[in-house]
Amino acid sequence: MSTEKYLVSEENENIRLDIFVSELYSDLSRSYIQKLIKEKQISANGGIEKNKYLVQVGDEIVVNIPKAKELTVEAQDIPIEIVHEDKDILVVNKQQGMVVHPAPGNYDNTLVNAIMYHCKGKLSSINGVIRPGIVHRIDKNTSGLLVVAKNDIAHRSLAEQFKEHTVVRKYEAIVKGRFKEDKATIDAPIKRHPTNRLKMATSKDGRNAVTHIRIIEKFSEHSHIEAKLETGRTHQIRVHLSFINHPLVGDTVYGSKSIKFNLKGQVLHAKTLGFVHPLANEYIEFDSELPESFKKVLRTVRKRKI
C-alpha cells in the first residue's frame, strides 16, 4: 500500500473531497476514489469524511492506495475511432476521459480493452498483459492520436523512434493569458515533483524537455496554441505551460479552477502524429479533428472575446 499526503491550497478550497482526490489521481476512477473514502483509506486532518466534504485551505489529505492486484485484460466491444490500420499498426483518436491502459479503479473500459477486442488479441507483447500494443500514452483527460503496435517488430521500431525524439507530435490547446509573441520555445528540464509524487515539475537537475509553441489565435484573456514536442516527458506540455504562466484551460492539477467553462479536463488535443512506418520504412503522418468539447470552448472565447 502506498501513502501520499497533500495540503489543500487556496485555489482548491471548497472542492468536494472525492473530486479533489480524483483530480490528483487522474488514472483512478471517481467511483474507486469514493470506494476508498468509504473504506476509510482517505482522511482529512486525521478524520474520516464523506465524499461531499468540502476541503479547506490547510487541510491535510492522506490517501492510501492499496497494492494493485494482478490484472488480466478482457477484450471489450467499446467504440473507438480508427484513423489508420494495417497489419502492423493501428492509429486511434482517443476520446477525452478514456484511460489508455488498466490501473487500479480502471480495470475495464480502457483503450487497451477496446483494441484487444478490435484486434482480436493480436498485439505486441513487449509491454506485458496490461499494456499490449501500447508504445506511448496520453493522459486520461487529453484527447487525440496514438499509435498502437500489432507485433513486436513494429513495437521495437516505434519505441526507438520515440526514444530518439524523431516522432512528430503536435498538440493544440487553449491556455490562459494572451501571448505577446507569435512563437516561443520552452526549454526547461522536468522531473518528479519533490513533494507530490503524482506531479511533475521543472528543475535544473531534471531530464531535458523542450516544447515549441506557435500561437494560432489570440484573445484578450486566452490563447489558442499549437505545442510541438521535441522531447516527450510525462505531463510535459502541461508542466511547461504552467511554468510560463499560461496554464491549460481546465487543468486543475497544474493550473487552477476555471469558473468560465464547464469542463471535465484540460483543453488539450494530440492533433498530429507522424513517424516512419516500422516495416514499410516510409514516413507517414496523420491529423485529427478537434473534439467538440474543444471547439465549444473556442467558440466561447471568440464570442465573449475573453
N, C-alpha and C positions, 0 to 999 in steps of 0.2 A: 504494500500500500504506500502510495506517495502522498505527502502532505505539503500544501503550499499555504502561505499566509499573505493576505492583501489588506492594505489600508485604503479606505474609501476616500477619494479626493472630492473636492467641491463640485467638479463637473459631473460626477456620478451620483450626487445627492438625490434622494427621493426616488431612486430606481428600485423596482421590486428585487428582492434577493435572488429569485430564480433567474431573472433577466440579467442582473449584474454578473452572476457566475457564468451564465451561458455565453455572455459576451467575452469573457476571459478564455473560455474553453470552446472555441468555435467548432471543434471536431466532435463535441458531445451534444446529444440532442437535448432539447428543453425538457422532455419527459424524463430523461435519465437524470438530469440535474434535480428535478423535482423529487425523483425517487431517492436520491442521495440525501436531500433535505429531510424527507420523511424518515429515512433510516438513521438520522442524526449524524451523518457524515459531514455535514456543513453547518457551521455555527457562526454566530455574530457576537463578538465580545465575550466568548466563552459560554454563551447561552444558545439554546436551540430555538430557532424562529421558524415561522411558517413561510411558504413561498411568497406570500404577498407582503412580507415585512419590507418596509421602505428603508433602505440603507441610509445612514447619516455620515456626514463628514467625520473622519477619525475612527469609524468603526473598523475593528479588525475582523476580517472574514477568514475563517480557517476552512480549507477544503481538503477532504481526504478522498482520494481516488483509489478504489480497490484495484489490486493487481489484475491485469487483463487475463481473462481465461483463454485457453486455446480455442482458436476460431476455425470454423470451416465455412467456406463461402458457397452459398447456394445461388444458382442461376435464377434470376427473376425477370419476368417479362415486363420491363419498365421502358416506356418510350424514351428514346434518345435521338438527337439529331445527328445523322451521319453526313459528314461533309465529303468524305472520300473513303473508299475502301478498295483494297486489292488483296492478293493472297498473303502479303507480308505486313501490311499496316492498316490501321483504322484511324481516321481523324474525326473527332467528335466535337460538337459545340455544346459544352456543358452548361446547363442552366444554373442560375444563382440559387443557392440553398441546397444543392446536391453535394454530398461528401464524395470524394474521389474513391476512397477505399475504406473497408470496415475498420472500426475502432470502438472502444467502449461507449455504449449508448447509441451507436450507429452500426449495428450488426447486419442490417439489411438496407435495401432501398438506396444503395450507393451506386456510383458509376461502375464499379467492379461487378456488382451483382447484375447490372444491366448488360455489360459487354460479355459476361460469362454466358448469358442466355443468347445474345445475338451471335456470338462466335462459336457457340456450342462447345465451349471449353477449350478451343484451340487458340491458346495464348502463350506467350513466352513464360517460362518458369523461373527466370533469374531472380525475381523479387519474391518468390515463395507463394504459398497458397493464398495469402491475404491480399497480395497486390499483383496478381498475374497480369502481365502485359503493360503494367504501369511504368513508364520511363520517367515521367515528371508529373507534377501535380500543380493545381492552383487551389487557392483557398475555397472553403465551402461557400462563402458569400461573394466570391468572384465568379463571373461567368466567362465563357469563351472557349477557345480552341485547345485541344490536347491531342497528341499523337499516341496511339497505343500499338505495341509490338505484338504481332501474332506468332512470332517464333523467336528463338534465342539469337539467331544470326542478326535479325533486324534489331533486336533489343540492344545487342552489343554495339552495333554501328551507331544507333541513335544516342545511346548513353555516351559514347565517345564524342559525338558532336556537341552534346550539351556540356561535357567536361571541357572541351576546347573552346567553348563560347562561340561556335560558328552558327548556331541555330538563330534564325531571325525571329524575334518575338516583339511585337508591337501591341501595346495596350492603349485603350482610350479611357479617359477618366474625367470626372468633373470634380474640381477641387475648390476649396475655399480661398478667397482672395484673388485679386486681379494681378496677373504678371505684368511687370513693366516692359520686359524684353519679349522677343518672339521665340527665342531658343535659349536653352540652358543645359548645362551638364552638371550632374551631381556626382561628385567623386568623394565618397565617404565610406570607409570600411565599416562593416557590420559584424556584430557578434551577439551572443545571447545576452539578454538584459541581466545586469548584476543581481537584481533582487526579485524580479518577476520572470521565472524561468519559461513562461509561456510567451514572452515577448522578445523581440529583437531590438537592438539599439545601435546607434552609431558609436564607434570607439576607435581610437588611434591604433589599438592593438587587435582590431577585428580583421576579418577577411576582406580582401579587395572587393569593392562594389561600386559599379558605375552605371548610372541611368541617364539617358539623353532625353531631354524634354523639348517638344515642339508645341507651340501654342496654336490651337485650331481656331478658337473663338474666345473673345474676352467680354466679360460683363462687369458691372460695377463692383460686385462683391464675390464673383466666382469666375473660374476659367475652365474652358473645355480644352483638354490637352491630349497629346499623344506621348506615351512614355515608351522608349525603346530600350530594352535591356541589353547591356554589354556583358554583364555578368548575371547570375541568377541565384542570389541568396534568398533565404527564407524571408518572406514579407518585404522584399527589397523595395518595391515601389511605394508601399505604404509607409515604411520607415523613412525613406528618402524624402518623400513629400512632406511628411510631418517635420522632418529635420529642417527644411527650408521654410517652415511656417505656412505651407499650403496643403494641409491635410485633406485627404479624400472626403468628399461629402458622404455621410453615412458611416464613416469609420469610427466607431466608438472606442476602439482599443488604442489607436494612435492619434485620434482626433478628439472630438467631443460630441455631445448630443446635438442633433440638428432639430431645431424647432420649426423649420420651414417645410420639411419634407417628411412624409410618412414612409420610411424606408425599412427594409429588412436586412440591409447590409450595405457595404461600401459601393459606390458607383464606379466600378472598375470592370472593364471587359477586355479579355485577351482576344484582340480582333484579328491580328495577322500572325501566321506561323509559317516559317519557311525553313527547309532543310534539304540535304541531299538524300534522295531515296536510298535506303540501305542496300538494295540489290540492283536496281536499275542504274544507280550511280549518277543520277541526274537531279539537278536542283528543282524542287517543286515548292510552290507557295500557295497558301490558302488564306482566304479572307472571309470574315463572317459579319453579318448584320448586327448592329447594336440591338440589344434586347429592349422590349417595350418599356420596362422599368427605367432604363437609362434614358430613352427618348422622352419619357414623361417628365423627368427632372430637367432635361434640356429644354423642353417646351416651356416649363415653368419659369426657369431663369431668364429665358428670352422674353416671355410675356410680361413678367414682373420687372424685367430689367434689373435683376438682383445679382 
